[in-house]
């Protein structure tokens, strides 16, 4: 046990992407109209705003962790003809 060096932690701060900022603000303000846009979201797939801190944390990690966000983001990107490759979209939505 003595051979294990002490834990060293490095924090790397990154800025949220535009999508993350939109979802963060909507969750923080409890804007259900923004969160439910797209119309294809069933009641069971809606983001729960009961635990706001957890939803904000999920948004900061990756917006796809929010229920229904992946479908809405995919549809919007396809309409704008921005990113068609799902892997590129996955990486582009994350600030990491």
Number of C-alpha atoms within 10 A of each C-alpha: 4 5 5 6 7 7 5 5 6 5 5 6 8 8 11 18 16 13 17 22 15 16 22 20 14 16 22 14 10 16 13 14 9 13 21 19 12 15 9 11 17 10 9 9 13 15 18 16 15 9 8 14 12 12 22 21 14 16 24 20 16 20 27 18 15 20 19 22 23 16 13 19 18 16 13 14 13 13 11 9 9 10 16 13 10 10 9 10 16 16 11 14 19 19 17 14
